[in-house]
Structures are given as C-alpha cells and as structure tokens.
Amino acid sequence: METKEFNFKGFKTSGFLMIFLEIVLLAAVVWLFLQGIWGIIASITLFLFWLVFLFGFTKLEPNEAVVMIFFGKYKGVLKETGFFWVNPFITKKRLSLRARNLNPNPIKVNDKVGNPVLIGLVLVWKLKDTYKAMFEIDSQTIAASTPNTVGTGTFSVSKQMNAFENFVDVQSDAALRLIAGKYAYDSSLISDDEITLRSGGDIVNDDLQEELNKRLEMAGIEIVEARINYLAYAPEIAAVMLRRQQAEAIIAAREKIVEGAVTMVKMALDKIEDEDIVELDADKKAAMVSNLLVVLCADESAQPVLNTGSLYQ
C-alpha cells in the first residue's frame, strides 16, 4: 500500500520568538486598556488575538511526530525536534515513533496435526507511517472512547498509542494462530525432516514476523522483532504427552543399550576365538551370548552363578 505521508510544509516559526511577541502583545493590551473607552475596545480585540495565538505552540521530542489537520484536510506531519509555533487553527495530533513491547498471555491453538498447544509471543513494534496510522484504521475513535485521565486531552499520546497497541494485540493473536497451525509441535507424528514449532527456531520466528508485517502494514506499523517465547502442550493432554515422551526416551535408550551390548558380545566371542582361549560349539556360544546380553542389558546387577563342574557338563 503506497504511503500518503509527507512533511508539513505550512508556516512554522520559532516558539521562543512567538513567546516574545506574546509578551509584547500582552503589554500592548494592558497599555491600551488604560487609554480610555476606545483603548479598552482595542485591548479586548488584541487580547482575543493573544488568546488564539497561545494555541499555536507545539514541542517535539526525539522520535515524536505531530500530524497536522486543517479543518479536516491533512497538511502533513511534523517530525522536526524543537519548540515551534504554527497556525493555531490547525489540529495537532501527537504520536510517538518510539519502539514498544507487546507480551500478551499465551493462547490455546491446534497445531498442524490437531494437538492443542499453548503458545505465546513477544514482539517489538513501532509506528512507521503516521498517515496510515491516523487515517487507514479507526484509531481515533478507539482513543476517543477511552476514559480521560487527569491532565490529558481527548487525543493524548498515551490514549492514541494504546489504541494502536490494541490493534497490534488483535492482529498478533490472529497471526500467531495461523503460524501455529502451519507447524506441528514436534516431529513425533511427522517426518523428521519437517520443521516443527520446537525445532523451527529462527525459521518459525521469521515466518511469524513476516505474517505480522503483512497484517500491520495497513496501519503503518512495523514489527522490529517477533519471537515465540512460550510453547507447551495444553493441560488436558500434557500428562499423556509427557508419558509418550518418556516412553520414546526409554525406547531410544534401550536401542543404544542393545546396540552396545551386541557389539560387546561380538567382540568377546571374536577375542575368545582369536586367542584360542576355549573352543565353543554353537550351543555354548548361544548360551554365552544369552548370559552376556542379560548381564549387559539388565536394569539391575546380575547375580552370578558359579559353575563348579566342567564347562562341557
């Protein structure tokens, strides 16, 4: 979406100069007030101008912007840092361009294979296009509907930014549900070469950031960073999945134990034959293999049985 933002090109001057002129104007009002009836009329007129000119002052800090609207017509945005005076009839809507964090509570979604999981994210966002932020989404109505706080106007910076944060919150929820549905929680029910939420890492995070930028571009909001910061099975299946993971771990461990035991038995038989320690027939080899596998694969220490007779008895 093409931006319509442009810098404010209307009249603006130093705020300090206008403060000096305001002081001079106020002194003229007082002097005229003391000059009789016609002086009082002139002083009242000048005083009205003095009051109107007071509404033209504006101050900008770094990473702040003021959107200028003249009787409903967009007149640009002022991002220059300093103290200025502009046309007092221009409506000035102040915005913050500073980065903000959003860390919503984890939500329950279904992954690619249908397992319910809890997933959460943390993201850093900031305003990039003030025109889209003010006029492409209904942020002003949301800000106006927020109760006023002491000492703030209807369109204060905090209320306006809270409206944007609410928009980001809703869109991040939708994007997170979409991304979670594209990947499985882990590779237990899919092929090992597929990307999962647990193993995806930067790939999943980049996919999430790209999806968020697509959704928030219309609001002039840029996602600086988005990452999944919480991932777990939903409580109703967490116990079952834990037992499954434990079973998988036990099976994997047993496979390693059996593989090592078979290797050790083969080495023992080869060593006996190479050094001609004793001649074993097939039955004795089978018995020896069985005994060694029991000793090597057992969970507990084997109880030895002493053979007091001949090996061939």
URQUI-V399899 format. One record per backbone hydrogen bond with DSSP energy under -0.5 kcal/mol. NH is the residue of the N-H (numbers start at 1). CO is the residue of the C=O. If there is no record, write none. Layout:
NH_CO, NH_CO
//
This chain:
8_77, 9_75, 13_85, 15_83, 18_14, 19_15, 20_16, 21_17, 22_18, 23_19, 24_20, 25_21, 26_22, 27_23, 28_24, 29_25, 30_26, 31_27, 32_28, 33_29, 34_30, 34_31, 35_32, 40_36, 41_37, 42_38, 43_39, 44_40, 45_41, 46_42, 47_43, 48_44, 49_45, 50_46, 51_47, 52_48, 53_49, 54_50, 55_51, 55_52, 56_53, 57_54, 58_84, 60_82, 64_61, 65_95, 66_78, 67_93, 68_76, 69_91, 70_73, 71_69, 71_89, 73_70, 75_68, 76_68, 77_6, 78_66, 79_77, 82_60, 84_58, 84_82, 85_13, 86_56, 87_11, 90_87, 91_69, 93_67, 93_91, 94_92, 95_65, 97_63, 100_125, 102_123, 107_119, 109_107, 109_117, 111_115, 112_183, 114_111, 117_109, 118_232, 119_107, 119_117, 120_230, 122_227, 123_102, 124_225, 125_100, 126_222, 128_220, 129_220, 133_129, 134_130, 135_131, 136_132, 137_132, 139_137, 142_138, 143_139, 144_140, 145_141, 146_142, 146_143, 152_149, 156_153, 160_156, 161_157, 162_158, 163_159, 164_160, 165_161, 166_162, 167_163, 168_164, 169_165, 170_166, 171_167, 172_168, 173_169, 174_170, 175_171, 176_172, 177_173, 178_174, 179_175, 180_176, 181_177, 182_179, 183_179, 183_180, 184_195, 189_186, 194_191, 197_184, 198_185, 200_196, 203_200, 205_201, 206_202, 207_203, 208_204, 209_205, 210_206, 211_207, 212_208, 213_209, 214_210, 215_211, 216_212, 217_213, 219_216, 220_217, 221_216, 222_126, 224_124, 224_222, 225_124, 227_122, 229_120, 229_227, 230_120, 232_118, 234_116, 237_234, 238_234, 239_235, 241_237, 242_238, 243_239, 244_240, 245_241, 246_242, 247_243, 248_244, 249_245, 250_246, 251_247, 252_248, 253_249, 254_250, 255_251, 256_252, 257_253, 258_254, 259_255, 260_256, 261_257, 262_258, 263_259, 264_260, 265_261, 266_262, 267_263, 268_264, 269_265, 270_266, 271_267, 272_268, 273_269, 274_270, 275_271, 276_273, 277_272, 280_278, 285_281, 286_282, 287_283, 288_284, 289_285, 290_286, 291_287, 292_288, 293_289, 294_290, 295_291, 296_292, 297_293, 298_294, 304_302, 306_304, 308_306, 313_310
//
